[in-house]
Amino acid sequence: MLKYSRQREAIKDFLTTRTDHSTADMIYMHIRNQFPNISLGTVYRNLSLLASLGEISKISCGDGSVHFDPVPTPHYHFFCNQCGCIQDINVELSENLNEIAAQNFPGKIKNHSIIFYGKCANCLSDENNHLTK
């Protein structure tokens, strides 16, 4: 059984209040308010542990950083190429996509992860506001 940790619970609590899929650095900056002596390494270790336990999920979007999602169940994401935000996309999960991919793959596919890329609504709005001025 895993020993209780106030720091780990604070990290998990912080994540559940967010929809922006925070990075470890963002989480560290917030958690330092509660635990001034906490190290970035401790935050990383706790995030890795929570992810390995299936309590949160890790998202890598190709921007060089790892983002953390408090929702561990499979779902799709959107990554804004302009501002770097990550958002959940509420689209029904395509379970048959695993079967389609498996038709031409010699291994066993258990799940998949899909990230859509483009510009978020905020960036599009800012772009449109600059065009009308």
N, C-alpha and C positions, 0 to 999 in steps of 0.2 A: 504494500500500500504506500502511496505517495505521501510524504510528509507535507502538512499544510504550510503555506508560505503567504504571509500578508502581502509581500511584494508581488507575487504571482497573481494573487486575487485582484490586487489593484490594477495590474496590467490588463487582466481579463475584463474587469469592470470598465476600464477606460475604453477598451476596444468596443464593447457593446454599446457605448454611447455615440460611436462614430459611424458615419457612412462613407467616409473618404478613404478607407483602406490605408491606414497610417503606415509609415515606415518605422523601423526601430528607432531612428533618431527622433522622430516626432513623438513617439511614445516615451522615450527617455526624457525629453524636455518636459513633458507633462508630469511624469512620475517623480521627477526630481523635486517637485513642489511638495509631495507627500513624504518622500524618502530622500532627503538631501545627500545622503552618503551612498546612494545606489550608484553602481557603475554601469556604463553602457554594456559591458560584457555580461553583467547579470541580467540586463533586459534581454539581450540576445539569447542567452541560455534559457531563460524562461519562455521566450517566444518559441524557440525551437522545441522545448519540451511540450508546450501546449499544442503545437502543430503535430508533434509525433503522437500525442495522445488523442488527436482528432478533435480537439476542442476549438481550434481555430484552423484556418488554412493560410498557406503562403501563396503569394501571387508574384510571378516574375513577368514583367511586360516588355523586357528588352531595353528598359531605360537605365539599366545598371543597378537598380535598387530592388529590394524585396519589399512587398507590401503585405500587410496582414489583415485578414478578413475574419470578423467574429462569427461568420456563418460558415460552418464547416461542411454543410451539405452541398452537393454539386449544383452549380449555377453558372451562368455566363456573365462576362464582364465586358466593359467598354473602357478603352484607354484613350485619352485625348492626347494627340500628338503635339498639340500646342502648349497646353498648361500642365500636362502630366497627371491630371486627375484620373482616378479609377472609379467607375460606378457600376453597380449591379444592373444587369439588363433582365427585365422580367419577361423572359421567353421560356416557353415550355421546353424542358430538357429533352433532347432527341436521343432516346435510348437506342433506337435502331441504327444510329450512326456508328456505334461500336460494332454492330453486326456487318454493316456495309464495309467498314474499314478492314474487318477481319477476313473478308472474302479474298483479299489479295495480300494478306500478311501471314507468314508462317507461325507467328507466335500467338499468344493469348492476350486479347485486349480486355481489360477489366473496366476502364472508364476513360473519359476524355476531358479536356479542358479547352475552352474556346474563349479567345479575347478578340473583340472587335476593335478596330482602330479608326480614328477620324478626329473630328472636332466636336467638342461638347457644346451644349446649348449656350453656356456663358461665353465661350470664345466666339461662337457664331454671332451672338448678340453684340459683343464688343466690336467685332469686325463690321457688322452692319451699322452700328452707331458711328464708327469712324468714317464710313462711306457717305453717310447722310450729312456730315458736318462740313 
